[in-house]
Amino acid sequence: EIDIFGSSSPPTSCTTNLPISGATASGSESTNPPSNAIDNNFATRWSNGALGSWIRVDLGSTQNICSVDIAWYNGNARQYHFVIATSTDGTTFTNKFSGDSSGTTVNSEKYIIPATDARYVRVTVNGNTQNSYASMYEIDIFGSSSSATSSSLYNYGPSLTLSGP
């Protein structure tokens, strides 16, 4: 009898809305600071008029994250072009997603990223289909309910069991 076990990816429950301890940005309009993007209020927003503007949120500690939800300002009338990157130290970022918003809703849109351990999530906006503005009502980061690193939770190596005479 030969039994072979293994997994190419860990089981993921990407359902925990992780708490965000703060937000910073490359710039903002005086009435639309980065803190507005994490206040759970769809009547406020973060906004900056420069191409390549970014907002960075701090989770307070390293968490296992797997998706980012963004509610874009005027998201039902324009598509935003953006990149999502993650970091454990706030300095060195790795791109995890590059694409466009749907352009069909002002509600939050979910962007799935490869499960990764990070403390910081940065969204860089490279304009939209109407102008060079970066503007969002809200950003939420989702992950697993455990803050332990994925390498301590899962054994990625295959197993082999041999039995018999």
N, C-alpha and C positions, 0 to 999 in steps of 0.2 A: 504494500500500500504506500502510495506517495501522496502527501498533502502539501500543497504549496500555497502560502498566503502572502499577501502584499497589498499595498495600496499606493496609488500614484498621487493621491491627494487626501488630506485629512478630512474627517467629517466636519462640516461647518454649520453652525447655527448663527447666522448673521442677523440677529434680531435685537441685540441690545443697543439702544441709543446711548452712546457713551457721553458722559459729562464733559463739557468743554470749559476749561478754566480761564481762557482768555483768547483774544484775537488781535492781531496786528496786521498792518497792510503797508504796501509800498506808497500809498497816498490815499486821500479821501476828500470828498467835499465836506465842508465844515458841518453841514446839517446831516450828513450821512456817514458817520464814522464806522470803523470795522466792528465795534461792539454791537451795532444794530443787527448784524448778521447772526448773532448768537443770543438774541433777547427773546426768542419765541414769539415775536410780534410781526405779523405779516403787513402791518401798517408802516413799518420802518424798514430801512435798507442801508447797505453799504454801497457806496458808489465812488468811482474815480474815472476821470476822463482820459487818462493816458493809455495808449496801446501797451500791452504787456503788464498791466497792473496786476498785483497779486494780493491775496488775503491769506494769512497763515493762522490756523487755530492750534492751540496748545491743549492737549488732553491732560496735562498735569503729571502724567507718568506714562511709561511705555505700555501700550495696549495692543492686542491683536485686532486689527481692523480689516474689514472686507468690503465695505461700500461707503459711498458718500452721497448724501441727498442734498440737492441744491434747488431752491425756489428762486428762479431768475426774475428780475424786474422786467416787466413787459415781455415775459417769456412766451406769451401767446402771439406775439407780433414780430419776434426776431429770434434768430438762432445765435447763440454765443459760441465762440471758438475758444477752447480752453484745454489746459493740462492740469491733471491732479498729480502731485508728487508727495512723497512721505519722507520723514527723517526721524532718527532717534535723538539727534543732538541739536537740531534747529539750524544747522549750517550746511551739512551735506544732504542733498535731496536726491531721491531716485524717482523718475517718472513712472507712474503706475497706470495712467489713463490719458489718452489724448483724443479729443473728438469734439462734437458739437451737441448743443442742447437740441431738443426736438423742435422748438419754435411754435409749439401748439398749446402750451399751458403755462399758467402762473403758479400752479401747484408744484410741490417738490418732485423732482425727477431723481431716480436712483441710478447711480453709476457704480457698477460692480468693478472692484479692483482685485488683483490677486491677494489672498490673505497675507498680511505682513504685520510685523511688529513695528510700531511707530509711536512717537509721542506727538509729532507735529504733522499736520496736513496742510499743504499749500495748494491753492488753486490760482493758476496764472491765466488771465483772460486776454486773449489776443484779438479783441474786438468782437463785433457781432455784425449781422447782416444789415444794420442801419447806420452804425457809427463805431467809434473806437472805445466806447465806454465799457467799463466792467461794473456790473450792478446786480446785486442779489438781495432778496428779502431775508433768506435764512440758509444756513448750512448746518447739516447734522452728520455726524460720523457714527457708523454702525460697526459693531464687532461682536466677538464672542463674549460670553458673560464672564469668562475667566481672564485675568490679566497676566496669567502665566504665559511664557513664550511657547510657541507652537512646538518647538523641538522638545520641550519637556512634557508635552501632552501626548504626542504621537510618536510611534516608532515607524519610521518610513521604510525600514529595511525589510526585505522579504524573509519569510520563514520557510524552513524546509523540514518536514517530518518524514523519517523513513522508519518503517517497522516491518518485521517479517523474519523468516528463518535465515 
